[in-house]
Amino acid sequence: MAVRSKMLGKARARTKSEASRRTIGAKMAPRKKDATGILPEPVPATKTERFAKKIIALIYDFDGTLCPRPMQEYAFLPKIGENPEAFWAESNRIAREQGADPLITYMHLLYKKAKAKGVRIDRSDLVAQGAAVEFYPGVSEWFDATADYVRKNTTSQDVTLRHYLISSGLTEIVEGTPIYKKFHNVFASEYWFDAYDLPFPKQVITDTGKTQYLFRINKGIENLSDSINHHMPESDRPIPFSNMIYFGDGDTDVPSMAVVRKNGGRAIAVHGGDNIGRGRCRDLMRAGRCDFFADADYRVGSALFKRTCLLVDRMIADIRISEEMWALDN
């Protein structure tokens, strides 16, 4: 009997060991009692059937990057009779004197001056002003052209391209532009119109605050009511920073460029073709803030288009490598 018990014990041990080997590394599906009240044997959960990190995100600043001037200068300031240079100087002076946030200050000053001039501007007025915004050459065609490039170069890889906007400008004005629908999501400053007689800032996006939205894109948590502060393993994040390219035009974009590049992404600085802008972009590149810089010419065949495609090609190659490694491990 003793020998038989010992042999049965070894057989059970072997069976248990083999079961462990079959399920190691696999998450177990929840165990539910059947009709008899007995828990069935655990079954490994179904593994992911495809490599998911195949989204490339192009992320843009707005003022000075997609359009030559701050968006408020095209319609808002002319409508209330304000000289742009004088307005920004006054706004910056008030911010310094009051120790206030410059963005909250300009949003408050805009409507304060509008009210003083007897000009009532609500949300629909701001959206309508978006039609007056003038863009750099090729911007209107850029989004479809880059998407076409990705499709043609990843016919069997199913890589997709998304465009995002992160701006300290006004969401309402952006909504009225012809390119608004080209963005997968827009993160910009916004007014609260129905809370006060004088519209109050609902959301303000500062230069450093832009980085929050980079992590939202990275983690796939784009609803602003959801917190991004909880830890999320890199393996669970849908858009790696290495799949991102950030486009900006100057010092206000440095925090975003730094975050993207530090985490494996890329950045491109653009300028309006003048020597001052070109020098500013060259300084950003020498300081390690961007990979390339170029004239803000978004037309197919331009230096900006070609340099963007170079970075996209590298990302596509990295995605292919990662997908092949994933396939071997699954």
C-alpha positions as CSV (number, residue, x, y, z in Angstrom):
1,M,0.0,0.0,0.0
2,A,2.8,2.3,0.9
3,V,4.5,1.8,-2.5
4,R,1.2,2.3,-4.4
5,S,0.5,5.5,-2.5
6,K,3.9,6.8,-3.3
7,M,3.5,6.0,-7.0
8,L,0.0,7.7,-7.1
9,G,1.6,10.8,-5.4
10,K,4.3,11.0,-8.1
11,A,1.7,10.7,-10.9
12,R,-0.4,13.5,-9.4
13,A,2.7,15.6,-9.1
14,R,3.5,15.0,-12.8
15,T,0.0,15.8,-13.9
16,K,0.0,19.1,-11.8
17,S,3.5,20.0,-13.2
18,E,2.3,19.5,-16.8
19,A,-0.8,21.6,-16.2
20,S,1.4,24.3,-14.8
21,R,3.6,24.3,-17.8
22,R,0.6,24.5,-20.2
23,T,-0.7,27.6,-18.5
24,I,2.4,29.4,-17.5
25,G,2.5,33.0,-18.7
26,A,-1.2,32.9,-19.6
27,K,-3.8,34.9,-17.6
28,M,-6.5,32.6,-16.3
29,A,-10.1,33.2,-17.2
30,P,-12.5,33.8,-14.2
31,R,-13.9,30.6,-12.7
32,K,-17.6,30.4,-12.2
33,K,-19.5,27.6,-10.5
34,D,-21.6,25.4,-12.7
35,A,-25.1,24.1,-12.0
36,T,-23.8,21.6,-9.5
37,G,-22.0,24.3,-7.6
38,I,-18.6,22.8,-8.4
39,L,-15.8,25.0,-9.8
40,P,-14.5,23.7,-13.1
41,E,-10.8,23.5,-14.0
42,P,-9.3,27.0,-14.9
43,V,-9.0,27.7,-18.6
44,P,-6.3,30.1,-19.9
45,A,-7.8,33.4,-21.2
46,T,-7.7,34.0,-24.9
47,K,-4.6,35.8,-26.0
48,T,-4.6,38.9,-28.1
49,E,-5.0,37.8,-31.7
50,R,-3.1,40.7,-33.3
51,F,-0.4,43.2,-32.7
52,A,-2.2,46.4,-31.7
53,K,0.5,49.1,-31.6
54,K,0.1,50.2,-35.2
55,I,-1.1,53.7,-34.9
56,I,1.2,56.6,-35.8
57,A,0.2,60.0,-34.3
58,L,1.1,63.4,-35.8
59,I,0.6,66.0,-33.1
60,Y,0.5,69.7,-33.9
61,D,0.6,73.1,-32.2
62,F,-1.6,75.6,-34.0
63,D,-0.5,79.3,-33.9
64,G,2.7,79.7,-35.8
65,T,2.8,76.1,-36.8
66,L,-0.3,75.5,-39.0
67,C,-1.1,79.2,-39.4
68,P,1.3,82.2,-39.5
69,R,-0.4,84.3,-36.7
70,P,-2.3,83.7,-33.5
71,M,-5.8,82.6,-34.4
72,Q,-7.4,85.5,-32.5
73,E,-5.8,88.0,-34.9
74,Y,-7.8,86.9,-38.0
75,A,-11.3,87.9,-36.8
76,F,-11.6,88.3,-33.1
77,L,-9.3,91.3,-32.5
78,P,-10.4,93.1,-35.7
79,K,-14.0,92.7,-34.7
80,I,-13.5,94.5,-31.4
81,G,-11.2,97.1,-33.0
82,E,-7.9,96.0,-31.3
83,N,-4.5,96.3,-32.7
84,P,-2.9,92.8,-32.3
85,E,0.5,94.1,-31.2
86,A,-1.0,96.5,-28.6
87,F,-3.4,93.8,-27.3
88,W,-0.7,91.2,-26.7
89,A,1.6,93.8,-25.1
90,E,-1.2,94.8,-22.7
91,S,-2.1,91.2,-21.9
92,N,1.5,90.3,-21.1
93,R,1.9,93.5,-19.0
94,I,-1.2,92.7,-16.9
95,A,-0.1,89.1,-16.4
96,R,3.3,90.3,-15.1
97,E,1.8,92.9,-12.8
98,Q,-0.8,90.6,-11.4
99,G,1.3,87.5,-11.2
100,A,-1.4,85.9,-13.3
101,D,-1.3,83.1,-15.8
102,P,-0.8,84.7,-19.3
103,L,-3.3,82.4,-21.0
104,I,-6.1,83.1,-18.5
105,T,-5.2,86.8,-18.7
106,Y,-5.6,87.0,-22.5
107,M,-8.9,85.0,-22.4
108,H,-10.3,87.4,-19.8
109,L,-9.0,90.5,-21.6
110,L,-10.5,89.5,-24.9
111,Y,-14.0,89.4,-23.6
112,K,-13.5,92.4,-21.3
113,K,-12.6,94.5,-24.3
114,A,-15.4,93.0,-26.3
115,K,-17.9,94.0,-23.6
116,A,-16.4,97.5,-23.4
117,K,-17.0,98.0,-27.1
118,G,-20.6,96.6,-26.8
119,V,-19.7,93.6,-29.0
120,R,-21.4,90.5,-27.8
121,I,-19.6,87.3,-28.9
122,D,-21.0,83.9,-28.0
123,R,-19.9,80.4,-28.9
124,S,-21.4,80.4,-32.4
125,D,-19.7,83.8,-33.1
126,L,-16.3,82.3,-32.2
127,V,-16.9,79.2,-34.4
128,A,-17.8,81.4,-37.3
129,Q,-14.5,83.3,-36.9
130,G,-12.6,80.1,-37.7
131,A,-13.4,80.6,-41.4
132,A,-11.2,83.6,-41.4
133,V,-8.0,81.8,-40.3
134,E,-5.4,81.6,-43.0
135,F,-3.1,78.6,-43.1
136,Y,0.4,77.9,-44.4
137,P,0.6,76.5,-48.0
138,G,-0.6,73.0,-48.3
139,V,-2.1,72.6,-44.8
140,S,-5.6,71.8,-46.2
141,E,-4.2,68.9,-48.3
142,W,-1.6,67.8,-45.8
143,F,-3.8,65.4,-43.7
144,D,-5.0,63.4,-46.6
145,A,-1.6,63.4,-48.3
146,T,0.2,62.0,-45.3
147,A,-2.5,59.4,-44.7
148,D,-2.2,58.3,-48.4
149,Y,1.6,58.0,-47.9
150,V,1.2,55.7,-44.9
151,R,-1.4,53.6,-46.7
152,K,0.7,53.1,-49.8
153,N,3.8,52.1,-47.7
154,T,2.0,49.8,-45.3
155,T,-0.4,47.9,-47.6
156,S,-0.1,44.6,-45.7
157,Q,0.7,46.0,-42.2
158,D,-2.5,47.8,-41.5
159,V,-0.8,50.8,-40.0
160,T,-3.1,53.8,-39.5
161,L,-2.3,57.5,-39.1
162,R,-4.0,59.9,-36.7
163,H,-3.7,63.7,-36.4
164,Y,-4.0,65.5,-33.1
165,L,-4.1,69.2,-32.1
166,I,-2.8,70.5,-28.8
167,S,-3.1,74.3,-28.6
168,S,-3.4,77.1,-26.1
169,G,-5.7,78.8,-28.7
170,L,-9.5,78.5,-28.6
171,T,-11.3,75.3,-29.3
172,E,-14.3,77.3,-30.6
173,I,-12.3,79.0,-33.4
174,V,-10.6,75.8,-34.4
175,E,-14.0,74.2,-34.8
176,G,-14.8,76.7,-37.4
177,T,-11.8,76.0,-39.6
178,P,-12.0,73.7,-42.6
179,I,-9.3,71.4,-41.1
180,Y,-11.1,70.7,-37.8
181,K,-12.6,67.4,-38.9
182,K,-9.2,66.1,-40.0
183,F,-8.1,65.8,-36.4
184,H,-8.8,62.6,-34.4
185,N,-9.0,64.8,-31.3
186,V,-8.5,68.5,-30.5
187,F,-7.2,69.7,-27.1
188,A,-7.4,73.5,-26.8
189,S,-8.4,76.2,-24.4
190,E,-12.2,76.8,-24.1
191,Y,-14.8,79.2,-22.7
192,W,-17.7,78.4,-20.4
193,F,-20.5,80.4,-21.9
194,D,-23.5,79.7,-19.8
195,A,-21.9,80.0,-16.3
196,Y,-21.4,83.8,-16.1
197,D,-22.6,87.0,-17.8
198,L,-18.9,87.4,-18.9
199,P,-17.7,84.0,-20.4
200,F,-15.3,82.3,-18.1
201,P,-12.3,80.1,-19.0
202,K,-13.5,76.5,-18.9
203,Q,-10.2,75.0,-20.0
204,V,-6.8,76.5,-20.3
205,I,-3.8,74.7,-21.9
206,T,-0.5,76.2,-21.0
207,D,2.9,75.4,-22.7
208,T,3.8,72.9,-20.0
209,G,0.2,71.7,-19.6
210,K,0.3,70.4,-23.2
211,T,2.4,67.5,-22.0
212,Q,-0.6,66.1,-20.1
213,Y,-2.4,65.6,-23.5
214,L,0.6,63.8,-24.9
215,F,0.2,61.2,-22.2
216,R,-3.5,61.0,-22.8
217,I,-2.8,60.1,-26.4
218,N,-0.1,57.7,-25.3
219,K,-2.4,55.9,-22.8
220,G,-5.6,56.2,-25.0
221,I,-7.4,58.2,-22.3
222,E,-8.7,61.1,-24.3
223,N,-11.8,61.8,-22.3
224,L,-10.8,64.7,-20.1
225,S,-13.1,63.5,-17.3
226,D,-10.9,60.4,-16.9
227,S,-7.7,60.7,-14.9
228,I,-4.4,59.8,-16.4
229,N,-2.6,59.6,-13.1
230,H,-3.0,55.9,-12.6
231,H,-0.1,53.7,-13.5
232,M,-0.4,52.0,-16.9
233,P,2.2,49.5,-18.0
234,E,4.0,50.4,-21.3
235,S,2.7,47.2,-22.8
236,D,-0.9,48.4,-22.4
237,R,-0.5,51.8,-23.9
238,P,-2.0,51.9,-27.4
239,I,0.2,54.6,-29.0
240,P,3.8,54.5,-27.9
241,F,5.7,57.7,-27.9
242,S,8.0,56.1,-30.5
243,N,5.0,56.3,-32.8
244,M,4.6,60.1,-32.4
245,I,5.9,63.2,-34.2
246,Y,5.3,66.6,-32.7
247,F,5.2,69.7,-34.8
248,G,5.9,73.1,-33.3
249,D,7.3,76.5,-34.1
250,G,9.2,77.9,-31.1
251,D,10.1,78.0,-27.4
252,T,6.5,77.5,-26.3
253,D,6.7,74.0,-27.8
254,V,9.9,73.0,-26.0
255,P,8.2,71.1,-23.1
256,S,6.2,69.0,-25.6
257,M,9.1,68.4,-27.9
258,A,11.3,67.4,-24.9
259,V,8.7,64.9,-23.6
260,V,8.1,63.3,-26.9
261,R,11.8,62.9,-27.8
262,K,12.8,61.8,-24.3
263,N,10.3,59.0,-24.6
264,G,11.5,57.8,-28.0
265,G,9.3,60.0,-30.3
266,R,10.3,62.7,-32.9
267,A,9.8,66.4,-33.3
268,I,9.9,68.8,-36.2
269,A,10.2,72.6,-35.9
270,V,8.7,74.8,-38.6
271,H,9.2,78.5,-39.5
272,G,7.6,81.0,-41.8
273,G,10.6,81.4,-44.1
274,D,12.2,84.4,-42.3
275,N,15.7,84.5,-40.9
276,I,14.5,85.0,-37.3
277,G,12.2,81.9,-37.5
278,R,14.9,79.9,-39.3
279,G,17.5,80.8,-36.6
280,R,15.0,79.9,-33.8
281,C,14.4,76.5,-35.3
282,R,18.1,75.9,-35.8
283,D,18.7,76.7,-32.1
284,L,16.0,74.2,-31.2
285,M,17.7,71.5,-33.2
286,R,21.2,72.3,-31.8
287,A,19.7,72.1,-28.3
288,G,18.3,68.6,-29.1
289,R,14.7,69.7,-29.0
290,C,13.8,68.6,-32.5
291,D,15.1,66.1,-35.1
292,F,14.5,68.3,-38.2
293,F,13.3,71.8,-39.0
294,A,11.8,73.2,-42.2
295,D,9.9,76.0,-43.8
296,A,6.2,75.7,-43.0
297,D,5.3,74.5,-46.5
298,Y,3.0,71.6,-46.1
299,R,2.7,70.8,-49.8
300,V,3.6,67.4,-51.2
301,G,7.2,67.4,-52.3
302,S,8.3,70.2,-49.9
303,A,11.2,69.8,-47.5
304,L,8.7,69.5,-44.6
305,F,6.8,66.7,-46.4
306,K,9.9,64.8,-47.2
307,R,11.4,65.0,-43.7
308,T,8.1,64.0,-42.2
309,C,8.0,60.9,-44.5
310,L,11.5,60.0,-43.5
311,L,10.5,59.8,-39.9
312,V,7.3,58.0,-40.8
313,D,9.3,55.4,-42.8
314,R,11.4,54.7,-39.7
315,M,8.4,54.3,-37.5
316,I,6.8,51.9,-40.0
317,A,10.0,49.9,-40.0
318,D,10.0,49.8,-36.2
319,I,6.4,48.7,-36.1
320,R,7.2,45.9,-38.5
321,I,10.1,44.7,-36.3
322,S,8.0,45.0,-33.1
323,E,5.1,43.1,-34.8
324,E,7.5,40.3,-35.9
325,M,9.0,40.0,-32.4
326,W,5.4,39.9,-31.0
327,A,4.5,37.1,-33.4
328,L,7.4,35.0,-32.3
329,D,6.5,35.4,-28.7
330,N,2.8,34.6,-29.2
